[in-house]
């Protein structure tokens, strides 16, 4: 996982979109969901290609992780998840449940 203090999330999202990672994902009811297509994925169906961690410039407790994702059916996109004291616990639990061998594929 890389720490990206100089870049913001938008820069990396745009970079990955230009490489074909065009879907936007969020975690809903314990599944990763393609926001546009409404396709749902379990942790076993998700592969994390890259992770980028960010801290807020004015508030270090404002933290997020950008996950670059490829799914079992070759859907590629990103998920921006808050973490830390104000993070999304459901999303954190989902990413924790992705098998270790599915990271950095």
N, C-alpha and C positions, 0 to 999 in steps of 0.2 A: 504494500500500500504506500502510495506516495503522499507526502505532505505538500500541498500547493498553497503556500501563503501568498505568493505574488499574483497568482491567477485567480480569477473568480470562477464560480461554477458554470456560468453562461459560456465562458470561453471554451471550456472543455466539452460542454454539451454540443456546442456548434462544431467543434473539431470532430467529435465522434459522429455527429449527424452527417458530416461530409464524407465519412468513411462507411456509411450505410447503416449506422445505428440510429434509426429514425423513430422507433416506437418509444412512447413514454409509458413507464410502468409505475404502479403504486401498489401498496400492500393493502388488501381489503379482506377481512374475515379469514385471515391466515393463508391467503393465496396471493401470488403476484399477478396483477391484472394489467393487461394492455389497455390503457385508458381509451383509445379510439375503437379498438376491435372488441373489447370486453372479453378477450380470451384469458382464461385463468390457468395458472401454473402452480404446481406443488414445488417444494424445495428441491426434490429429486429431478425435476425437469428443467432446472435453471443452472446455467454456467456463468460464473463471474469472470469476465475477461480482464477487467482492471478495476481498481478502487482508487479514489482520490479523496483525501480528507481535507476539510476546510475549517478554519476558525474565523469568526467575525473580526473585522478590523477594529471596530469600536467596542465590541463586547466579546471577549474570548470564550464566554460560555455559549455563544451562538455558534454551534458546531453542526456540520453536516458531512455526509459521505455521498459521493457520486459513485454509483455502481454502474459499470458498463457490462451489459448482459447479453448473452445469447441463450435462447431457449432450445429445448429438445427438437422443436419443429423449425429451427433456424430463424426465429423471430429475433431481431437484434434491436436493442435500444438502451435507454438509460433510466435509472431510478435515483432521485435525489432524496435522501433520507436524513432527517434530523437525528442527532444523537446527543448524549450528555444529559444534563438535568431536565431539559425540556424536550427530549427526544421522543420519538414514536416507539413505544415499547413493543407494539405488535410487529412493526417492520423489523426492529432489531431481532426479535425472536425468529421471524421468518428467515433472515439472512444467517442467523446462528444455526438454523436447521439445514441449511444447504450442505450437502456432503463435502467434506474437505477436498476430495478428488475433483469436485466440480469448480474449484477456484482456479483462476488463471489458466483456463483451457484455450 
